[in-house]
């Protein structure tokens, strides 16, 4: 089984977005509209964890931990 080697970053295309960067350098936005992102992490199963303010509340609100799960393409 081959694992993807990618980097998960925040604020590259816009400050409110989470992106994946492939080995070839392709940037793909995977989440958007967070009002403030504190931290972003990923695990070996492809889950991405985002510690951020909810998009609908805005700056100054309590941060929330979001779990973004990968979905298989059809």
C-alpha distance (Angstrom), angle and dihedral (degrees) to the residues before:
residue distance angle dihedral
X1 . . .
X2 3.80 . .
X3 3.79 118.0 .
X4 3.77 121.1 -149.6
X5 3.75 115.2 -115.6
X6 3.75 106.5 -144.5
X7 3.77 138.5 146.2
X8 3.80 121.9 -131.2
X9 3.80 113.3 -146.9
X10 3.77 139.9 169.1
X11 3.78 131.2 -141.7
X12 3.81 97.7 17.4
X13 3.81 100.2 119.5
X14 3.84 94.8 18.0
X15 3.83 132.7 -8.2
X16 3.83 91.2 -113.1
X17 3.83 97.5 53.9
X18 3.80 139.0 87.4
X19 3.81 116.0 -147.7
X20 3.79 140.4 -174.7
X21 3.81 119.7 -137.4
X22 3.82 115.8 -156.2
X23 3.81 125.4 -145.8
X24 3.82 86.9 -101.7
X25 3.83 90.9 55.7
X26 3.82 98.2 -106.3
X27 3.82 111.7 150.5
X28 3.82 117.0 -146.8
X29 3.82 121.6 -177.4
X30 3.82 109.6 -136.3
X31 3.82 101.6 172.7
X32 3.77 135.4 18.5
X33 3.80 145.9 174.9
X34 3.80 99.8 54.8
X35 3.79 109.7 147.7
X36 3.83 94.1 -144.9
X37 3.80 127.5 0.1
X38 3.81 116.7 -153.1
X39 3.82 101.5 176.8
X40 3.79 140.1 -7.1
X41 3.82 125.1 -160.9
X42 3.82 137.0 167.7
X43 3.79 136.4 -158.4
X44 3.82 135.1 -147.8
X45 3.83 91.4 -94.6
X46 3.80 92.1 63.2
X47 3.80 96.1 -105.6
X48 3.80 115.4 142.7
X49 3.80 119.9 -152.8
X50 3.80 118.6 -156.1
X51 3.81 121.8 -169.8
X52 3.81 102.5 -161.4
X53 3.76 148.8 126.7
X54 3.81 112.9 -86.0
X55 3.83 113.0 -101.5
X56 3.80 95.0 -124.8
X57 3.80 97.0 51.3
X58 3.80 103.8 47.4
X59 3.79 135.6 -155.8
X60 3.79 118.1 -17.7
X61 3.80 94.3 34.9
X62 3.80 125.7 114.6
X63 3.78 116.6 -79.1
X64 3.80 120.3 -115.9
X65 3.80 132.2 -156.5
X66 3.82 111.4 -126.0
X67 3.80 123.8 -166.0
X68 3.81 113.7 -153.2
X69 3.81 111.1 -163.9
X70 3.81 122.7 -159.7
X71 3.79 117.8 -112.8
X72 3.81 121.3 -151.5
X73 3.79 113.6 -119.2
X74 3.79 116.5 -119.9
